[in-house]
Amino acid sequence: MNITTSTSPAAIGQGSWTLPTSHPDVSANRPGRSAADLSLWIALTSRVAAIGEQNGWTKSDAAARIGMPDGTFNQWFSGKYDGRLDTQNEKVERWIVSVDEMAGLAATVPVSPGFIKTRTAGEITDTLVFAQMMPDFVTITAAAGTGKTFACKQFAVTRPNVFMVTMSPHTKTVHGMLVELATALDITQHNPAKLVRAVGRRLLNSGGGSLLIVDEAQNLVDSAVDQLRHFVDIYSCGVALVGNEEIYSRFSRSTDGPSYAQIKRRIGKRVRLAKPRAEDINALLDAWGISEPDTRKVLTGIGMKDGALGQIDKTLKLASMTAAATGQAVNAAMVRAAWSNRDVEGM
């Protein structure tokens, strides 16, 4: 392991990562406390401090990542640890090696294109604008990997008074959903009986024209969806249910199962996309800079599988790493190899 050593506290900066001014005592020649262990400790503390400052980590953060108790790490870093120095040095050295390996790997991983205004993203954006302006209840259902969540997140971060929350099986009940909403809306309310009113008032008082985007909404039980309908009715906020095909089929039944009349009659607009669009795939390939026809053909085939645009993105990242290592441009053979290497055909 090659470590650049600096023994000057000023070299690292000020604050909690100032290098220690005292060193461990190795004069008694005890096991695990040799001059070589001391030299390595000096190098390691400098490197740990540099990593900590670079990433904005506290000493507790570093200790947790190393897998060392806070007290032990603080004693080791300060030079006051009285046990076997070599054992703790080894733990820290292994961690630094892993940090450097991850940093090297991260440098080879290409970054996905940012938000792309595909046709699907445009339809989702228009629907969210409608829900916020009216305000109204809307549903957005699309196949996995078609970019619905990305489009919703982009809308949430670029528009005022828009809040987005993601549901899970753990938050499927009315209470679980309300707790999640309270967190997203920065509400502190410890009385469960007052959660509904607290959430409603936050939506009502957010400056007008508020919108609540509920992603993975297929996880919600019927009573939780009905609670969202209550927010639309009473607090005049827009609500967008976003999720998979179940959202569409669940609230469009007419001959079997529950009628959901109270909810269905309040849905002002629906967006439904059962499979990816070729023009969306082309837009993504353009953003990646893929122009070679055979490569585009292979990637288009991948994009038409389950996972859609997400499959293209993951496969291109892996293929791009191969291309970078060989100094070539991504080609169809690399894409095929990356797809095979991912081994997700039967997902």
Secondary structure as GFF3:
##gff-version 3
##sequence-region A 1 347
A	DSSP	three_ten_helix	9	11	.	.	.	ID=ss1
A	DSSP	alpha_helix	35	55	.	.	.	ID=ss2
A	DSSP	alpha_helix	59	66	.	.	.	ID=ss3
A	DSSP	alpha_helix	70	78	.	.	.	ID=ss4
A	DSSP	alpha_helix	85	108	.	.	.	ID=ss5
A	DSSP	alpha_helix	119	133	.	.	.	ID=ss6
A	DSSP	beta_strand	137	142	.	.	.	ID=ss7
A	DSSP	alpha_helix	148	158	.	.	.	ID=ss8
A	DSSP	beta_strand	162	166	.	.	.	ID=ss9
A	DSSP	three_ten_helix	169	171	.	.	.	ID=ss10
A	DSSP	alpha_helix	174	184	.	.	.	ID=ss11
A	DSSP	three_ten_helix	192	194	.	.	.	ID=ss12
A	DSSP	alpha_helix	195	204	.	.	.	ID=ss13
A	DSSP	beta_strand	211	215	.	.	.	ID=ss14
A	DSSP	three_ten_helix	217	219	.	.	.	ID=ss15
A	DSSP	alpha_helix	222	235	.	.	.	ID=ss16
A	DSSP	beta_strand	238	243	.	.	.	ID=ss17
A	DSSP	alpha_helix	245	250	.	.	.	ID=ss18
A	DSSP	alpha_helix	261	264	.	.	.	ID=ss19
A	DSSP	beta_strand	267	273	.	.	.	ID=ss20
A	DSSP	alpha_helix	278	288	.	.	.	ID=ss21
A	DSSP	alpha_helix	293	303	.	.	.	ID=ss22
A	DSSP	alpha_helix	308	326	.	.	.	ID=ss23
A	DSSP	alpha_helix	332	342	.	.	.	ID=ss24
###
